[in-house]
């Protein structure tokens, strides 16, 4: 039985049975039937619930005359995403604002929840969660590339002249697939290495010094969420760009 | 310059010989992983982190210079700086992940 955080054991206590049966149906029997939900999924779910509560709070306290503090944060986020989107994607960025906002906020919350260390951990500390973000982003930008360019989208995978097509097509396919890997590994390894660093310094000097590294980790969390968001918007802008 | 190149050449030849010799040790140790793996992990991580430092230093230095010349261009420079640093850093992190996967 793997070690479980408080929220994980709570979730397992609540719905181990249904999850077990669902996993049996998908022909992936859980390794530990008493605890089929691991820490990553539980923490991701917790972040999802927190963000849901945040958005509900924003919606309930929405007002033109007396905007509350929650609304201010939401407006700042929206303004930031819109400015970045306009700068990077340009004309027609409004369509992608919702996805990019959710991506930014969710990854940021996932990273930051790991700072409350003994009781919570980052879902992004495990390779599966960043892989999920990267896969969704991959599907999303290809979908919008095809929607914006139609059949002509395949031109982006081919070179400038016809006799380079057979050479460049596999290279482009591989480079697009490598984007998934690089997005995944960048986020996962940063968060994981940061946590490992804090733990290592806790075991060396348990007082005072690790706080420095927690501060560093806080910065890394924000930068990595921003980088993921930035790369997603750059890939989107490249996918929806029209060749003239 | 020529001398330095020669020293470098011998250094890399020695390194190659050492690296080629390591599978022989691995055969003796059994269990799939050589007993020298932690040392290799340390060397690899050190090289990766060192050159990552050089790259990030160059990038940040150029960004600072650009900012000093044209303070008005701050947002654009900042975005590209963060992006470049993330790309440089990710190469080191690939090394870290490989090290972590293969050396327990």
Contacts between the chains, C-beta under 8 A, distances in Angstrom:
chain1	res1	chain2	res2	distance
A	87	B	75	7.7
A	87	B	79	7.7
A	182	B	90	5.9
A	185	B	90	6.7
A	185	B	93	6.1
A	185	B	94	6.0
A	185	B	97	5.7
A	186	B	86	6.5
A	186	B	89	7.6
A	186	B	90	4.4
A	186	B	93	6.2
A	188	B	97	7.7
A	189	B	90	7.7
A	189	B	93	3.6
A	189	B	94	7.6
A	189	B	96	5.5
A	189	B	97	5.2
A	190	B	89	7.6
A	190	B	93	6.4
A	193	B	93	6.9
A	193	B	96	5.9
A	223	B	82	6.6
A	223	B	86	7.5
A	224	B	86	7.8
A	226	B	82	6.7
A	227	B	82	6.4
A	227	B	83	7.0
A	227	B	86	4.2
A	230	B	79	6.9
A	230	B	82	7.1
A	230	B	83	6.2
A	231	B	83	7.6
A	231	B	86	7.8
A	234	B	83	7.9
